[in-house]
Each structure stands twice: as structure tokens, then as C-alpha cells.
Amino acid sequence: MALNYDEIVGKFDKYIFNTYTRQPIAIKKACGAVVTDVNGKEYIDCVAGIAVNNVGHCHPAVVEAIKRQSEQLIHVYNLYYTEQQALLAEGLVNLTEMDRIFFCNSGAEAVEGALKLARKATGKKVFIATEHAFHGRTRGALSVTHKEKYRKPFEPLAPAVFVPYNDAGAIREAITNDTAGVILEPVQGEAGVIIPDDGYLGEIREICDETGTLMILDEVQTGFGRTGKWFAREHSGIKPDIMTLAKAMGGGFPMGAKLAREDVAANFGRGDHASTFGGNALSCAVALSNIEVIKKEKLVAKASDLGAYLMEELKALDKDYVKEVRGKGLMVGMELSIKCEDIVAKARECGVLLNCTSDSVLRFVPPLMISKEQLDTVVGVINEI
Ligand SMILES: Cc1ncc(COP(=O)(O)O)c(C=O)c1O
């Protein structure tokens, strides 16, 4: 027996922690770039679970991998070896050009592990993070997340110093003998799709090399083709010492990982870190099929082309309330001079799901397989509004 919208919301209101601001629709199913609510209304999805469904919702290859693997082996814990984890480790180490990987289940958990690793590797305690950064809500990840509203109730947090984003000199000045590492997003997502200058990551790499500071790149939101490269670090040609992944890693299936250079990873010995579900056979098989889809359907190049197209179309709207359209690949932000909440609501009524971040930035992170026609519809709806 299917519940109707009111019945579903009634149960949410009664039983679920009140930590999310939800839009007034209940989603029943999704396919490709389209989601359908319980009343049968369809929406073009420009949110994709916040940069998760890069291959599109319920991709047949991902669904097939879930079915196939779940009939054979779902979970056994890391007391044992599995073929699926071995293959995914090899695939991701090769794709990222890092040396070793540790599997977990979410972005915050990946960041948490990255910070622990940097502390153990350096014996130092302080992290340098960037203003407006978002790295997750667990305690370690929160300590390098900037927003006062998220941090304040949970202080004291682990020691962190915040410097302006896109200012490598500020990082140089902030480094002391107590600095374990610098953590940052290659494109700031939650902050409103903030794109740094071309040389920024390269400069940080140099500063970290000169001072013996670890560079941690949080690619949780930018990974798996989102910015028009497999990983956003490729735009600048640098390699971090530690890298975090999650979101699009499992094609919608929960997965996360941190990767590191060999000599950094060597600092984690037996018992230093663990995760019950990390790298279970099912999630690894799903992630492998997800990677195959991204390759086969050339979604990385598609993100680059479609992102450029979307930005051009959004810029052409030429409305006086649009301050700036910016982006990399299909991670696009449209900064408005007004709050964007009402636009999100109106777009939803017109069958388009949009996300608003930092109050006044419309963030477009649709599935990378979205069509030009669907993007045209989205831009048309925004134009109407
Ligand atoms: C850059 C970045 N790091 C970490 C996280 C936290 O990921 P999760 O929500 O999977 O814990 C996010 C989530 O938005 C993110 O954008």
C-alpha cells in the first residue's frame, strides 16, 4: 500500500530528527535526469542528490551491478579479502594517480580519516582551512568547515585556522611549526561554486613542498567527472598528498574513500583506522560499474561541453538580478542579487529541481548525462520566472 504525500510527511514530522529543510514534494522514482513524485509529476533534476547521480538516476548498469553482486556477497568486513575491493582499489588508484586507498561510506568520514592520517603522519595538530569551506558535519570534518552557525554549538573543535580562499599567500603566512596540513576544495561547492584562479592549487603545492606541510584536496563534490575532468585537481596538473572522495563514487550508492601518497599512507598501521562497512563487496561492485559507465558514456567530456553550454545559456539571460554565472564543467553557479529560495520554489512548480546555496546562488549539478534539450527547458523555466 503506497502512502500519499500527506501521510509520508506526517511520519517524517513525527519520527525523524528535524535537521533538514525539505522541499514539499515526496519522490517516488527517478530515471536518468528526471525524478517523479508520488503524484506522478515529473521534474528535470539539476540537483542530482547534490552532485551524486553523475551517471543519472537508476542507471541500468548500476542497477544490474546491485542485483548481481547482492545475490552473491554483500558484506563480510575487512577481516577478509574480496575481489571487488581489490579491483576497485586498483581502478581508483590508477584513475587518481595516488598510491593507496582507504574505503569508507561518506564524505565526512573520508575527511575525518584524512585529518587523522595527516595528524599521525606529521605528529602535528593544527589544520589550515579556507573561509566558507565545507568538509562535512562530523567533529573533525566540522573543525575545518567554516560556517559559524554549524560550528558554534559544538565548540571546542579540533584546532584550525581559516584563511581566505584563492589566496595562496595567506596559507604561506598561516603555516607554523604546529601545522599538520592544508585542506581545501578545488572548487568550493557549498560556498556557492567558487572557482579559484588557475595557479592557486599549484602555488599551494609549492608552499606545502617548501614547508613540509601536507596538502589535502577534498574532491568529495568535484570528483568523478563533475568539473569536466575525472578529478578537479587535473585542471591544475598537481597531485595532493591526501585526497578525499564520496558523493558520485557509487552512482547513488553510499561510498567514500581517502587516498594518499605511499609514504603518507605508510603512517597508518593496523588498528589506526577502520570502518565496518568500508569497502564492502556490494558498494565496491557498484562503484566499479559506475566508473565503467562514466568511461563508456564519455561523461567527463560531456560534463565539460554541457557545462560550457549551460553557462553560455544562463549568461545570455541577461537579467539585472544576475550578478555572475560561473562554473567548471557541470558544476555551475548563478549568483543573484536576490535570495534564490522563491526561484527554487517556482522552478519546482514548473517541473525543475534547483538547489540554492549561500542564500543567493543557484547551484546546478545535474546528472552528467542530462541532454541539451533538458538544459534548454531548465533555462527556459528560469527565464520565465
Ligand atoms: C567538499 C565536501 N566535502 C565533504 C562533504 C561531506 O560529505 P557527506 O555529506 O557525504 O558527509 C561534502 C558534502 O556536501 C562536500 O561538498
PDBQT file of the ligand as one rigid body, heavy atoms in Angstrom, charges set to zero:
ROOT
HETATM    1  C1  LIG A 401      33.541  19.143  -0.392  1.00  0.00    +0.000 C 
HETATM    2  C2  LIG A 401      32.732  18.302   0.546  1.00  0.00    +0.000 A 
HETATM    3  N1  LIG A 401      33.351  17.590   1.494  1.00  0.00    +0.000 NA
HETATM    4  C3  LIG A 401      32.676  16.813   2.351  1.00  0.00    +0.000 A 
HETATM    5  C4  LIG A 401      31.298  16.744   2.307  1.00  0.00    +0.000 A 
HETATM    6  C5  LIG A 401      30.559  15.873   3.279  1.00  0.00    +0.000 C 
HETATM    7  O1  LIG A 401      30.064  14.756   2.619  1.00  0.00    +0.000 OA
HETATM    8  P1  LIG A 401      28.908  13.851   3.282  1.00  0.00    +0.000 P 
HETATM    9  O2  LIG A 401      27.660  14.645   3.251  1.00  0.00    +0.000 OA
HETATM   10  O3  LIG A 401      28.861  12.627   2.397  1.00  0.00    +0.000 OA
HETATM   11  O4  LIG A 401      29.360  13.525   4.659  1.00  0.00    +0.000 OA
HETATM   12  C6  LIG A 401      30.606  17.479   1.339  1.00  0.00    +0.000 A 
HETATM   13  C7  LIG A 401      29.136  17.436   1.273  1.00  0.00    +0.000 C 
HETATM   14  O5  LIG A 401      28.487  18.243   0.677  1.00  0.00    +0.000 OA
HETATM   15  C8  LIG A 401      31.332  18.275   0.435  1.00  0.00    +0.000 A 
HETATM   16  O6  LIG A 401      30.720  19.008  -0.506  1.00  0.00    +0.000 OA
ENDROOT
TORSDOF 0
